[in-house]
């Protein structure tokens, strides 16, 4: 076996392993469409290498050459579909379909050109260049990118350029064989396949890192999400609240905390059952989510107790927020609770004081909540302790 043939055999195995790796990710998380497309892409890559390895054993290689080209180009189409799903960008099916059909026809008719003709070689490589450029464009057109995403786009762009370099490499290394059967015996084949393997593995490994990163983030989010309310659980709330307080302190912005507690919740459970109690929690939480902005941090920190961190909000504004939530909550309808009954909640509000931490802030808001409960429920009270507010109006609430 020639050196190039050996590399082709290795590429066959590598494509199978990478396809299996993406397939395992897809099996683990069936909602991750990206992994399924990428697995399909690398399995198509296996098919391409099978055709290439079998090329020396066929008499008329015209059809296998076109089939190999079409299969590899289809692999890039599947790869681009996976990237588009990952970055939530529309898959450019029409564009890629047009390129696929036109390119396959061009390669078929290019068989009539001299074997070493420059434009014949370009007919093979330009479609691959375009497909990789499309993938890079998909990554860069995403709404949000991180450092690794820019690195992926750069790697895809470099991979696209290496396809354009191959006709020049063929000229530098004495051509790509007198006929398709001789391709695997050429020095160019060894160089071309080695270069392609390096880029394919680098891109695949980076995509695996990105997918695994997303899986870990999803697992962390699920572990910090309260399943009944859909809000953060206490651990998730405290972690994100600490981060919000630290950022607000660095920026010198006011930060307030609102703690809410559904009134007479034990009576709801006792009179209507725990299923209705759960429904009351879910209904209140669903409304609360609609009242939040993207920078707010909200969680269910106890059975019927909720907390919201409001960055950039002073005590007066936080009280207005709580009053708005309280007023609407009293008009919420909970299925299973008779119409005359109302779902009310009490609220405690506190503003972060200089040098204060989350636990101290929560204690002061909790004391204000206790005052709201003690004074009749279905009302808002603010913390009056030293440093908790800046407005006499708020202190007299």
C-alpha positions, -999 to +999 in steps of 0.1 A: +000+000+000+013+035-009+018+062+017-013+081+003-033+049+004-023+043+040-034+079+049-067+073+031-073+042+052-065+061+083-089+089+072-116+062+068-111+051+104-109+086+117-141+097+099-159+067+115-146+075+150-156+112+147-190+102+133-195+078+162-185+105+187-211+129+173-237+101+172-231+095+209-237+131+217-269+130+196-281+098+214-274+114+248-294+145+239-320+138+213-330+174+210-295+183+198-301+183+160-265+196+154-249+164+165-271+143+142-261+163+112-224+163+121-225+125+126-242+121+092-215+144+077-186+122+090-203+090+080-206+104+045-169+112+048-164+075+054-183+067+022-160+091+003-129+074+016-143+040+007-147+051-029-112+067-029-096+035-015-114+013-041-104+036-070-073+017-080-094-015-085-118-002-111-113-001-148-133+030-157-130+055-129-152+082-145-183+074-125-165+067-092-147+100-095-180+119-098-196+098-071-166+105-047-168+142-054-206+143-049-204+123-016-177+145-001-196+176-012-228+162+004-208+157+036-200+195+036-237+202+031-246+181+061-219+197+081-232+232+073-267+221+082-254+210+116-235+243+121-266+263+111-287+245+137-260+250+164-259+288+158-297+291+152-292+304+117-314+294+088-299+265+067-292+279+032-307+248+015-314+265-018-279+279-021-262+247-011-285+226-033-278+248-064-240+246-057-242+208-053-261+202-086-240+227-106-207+215-092-215+178-097-224+185-133-193+206-138-171+178-124-188+153-147-181+173-178-147+183-166-137+146-171-132+154-208-105+180-200-068+169-198-061+152-165-036+179-153-056+208-166-057+236-140-094+244-145-103+207-141-086+207-108-104+239-098-137+224-107-131+199-079-118+223-053-138+255-057-171+239-045-154+227-013-140+261-008-174+277-012-191+252+013-165+258+040-168+296+034-205+292+039-199+274+072-176+302+084-203+328+074-229+309+093-208+311+125-201+348+120-237+356+114-249+341+147-265+365+171-239+359+198-204+345+196-177+336+221-140+334+216-142+297+206-168+306+180-145+331+163-117+305+164-140+280+147-148+306+120-111+313+115-104+276+112-132+270+087-119+300+066-084+285+067-098+251+057-116+268+028-084+283+016-065+250+017-090+237-009-080+265-033-044+258-027-046+222-039-043+228-077-011+247-069+001+219-046-006+194-074+016+214-097+043+217-071+043+179-064+042+166-099+004+164-105-023+141-091-016+110-111-018+101-147-053+087-141-077+083-111-063+048-104-028+064-100-040+091-077-032+072-045+003+066-057+011+103-061+030+125-037+003+151-041-023+126-028-003+121+004+001+158+009-035+166+001-050+139+022-027+148+052-036+184+050-073+176+047-071+153+077-054+179+099-082+205+091-110+179+094-098+167+128-092+202+141-127+213+130-144+182+143-126+184+177-135+221+180-172+213+172-171+185+198-157+209+224-185+234+216-212+208+218-198+194+251-196+229+264-233+234+256-242+201+272-224+210+304-241+244+304-275+228+299-268+203+327-257+231+350-289+251+341-311+221+347-295+214+381-302+250+391-337+252+378-368+246+399-390+222+378-423+234+393-418+272+388-393+272+359-373+298+379-339+292+395-338+270+426-322+284+457-287+273+448-289+287+413-305+319+426-277+325+451-250+318+426-264+342+400-273+368+427-238+368+440-226+375+405-251+403+400-242+419+433-205+418+425-210+433+390-233+460+404-208+469+432-180+473+406-202+495+385-214+516+414-251+510+406-279+505+432-292+470+436-324+459+453-339+426+464-376+417+465-388+387+484-423+375+479-444+349+498-478+336+487-503+343+514-522+316+533-505+289+512-510+263+539-548+269+537-547+265+499-531+231+504-554+221+532-586+232+515-579+224+479-551+198+479-514+199+472-519+196+434-538+230+435-511+244+457-485+234+431-507+250+405-508+282+425-470+283+427-467+277+390-492+303+381-475+330+403-441+321+389-454+322+353-467+357+359-435+368+377-414+357+347-434+380+325-426+410+348-389+404+347-363+420+325-333+401+311-309+415+337-332+405+367-323+374+387-354+355+400-357+322+419-380+301+440-360+300+473-385+281+494-419+263+492-440+293+483-413+320+486-397+338+457-368+363+454-358+388+427-326+407+424-330+440+406-297+454+394-296+492+387-328+496+408-330+517+440-354+512+469-381+534+456-381+518+421-379+483+437-410+491+458-429+502+427-419+469+410-432+449+440-464+469+442-470+462+405-465+425+409-487+424+441-515+442+423-516+419+393-510+387+414-543+395+433-562+392+400-546+359+389-570+330+384-558+296+396-577+266+382-592+247+411-595+277+434-631+291+436-636+326+421-642+344+454-608+334+467-578+355+456-542+345+452-524+372+471-487+377+481-467+397+506-435+414+497-403+426+515-379+450+498-344+460+506-316+479+489-280+467+490-259+488+515-222+496+511-201+466+522-231+443+525-233+408+511-262+387+498-270+370+531-274+403+549-295+418+521-318+387+522-321+389+559-333+425+558-357+418+529-370+388+549-376+410+579-395+434+557-416+405+544-423+395+580-436+430+587-459+427+556-473+394+569-477+408+604-495+439+592-522+420+573-506+404+542-512+414+506-489+444+509-453+456+504-429+466+531-394+480+528-364+475+551-359+505+573-326+494+588-296+517+584-282+519+549-312+501+534-326+531+515-319+566+503-354+580+502-374+593+531-405+585+511-394+548+509-386+547+546-420+559+555-437+533+533 
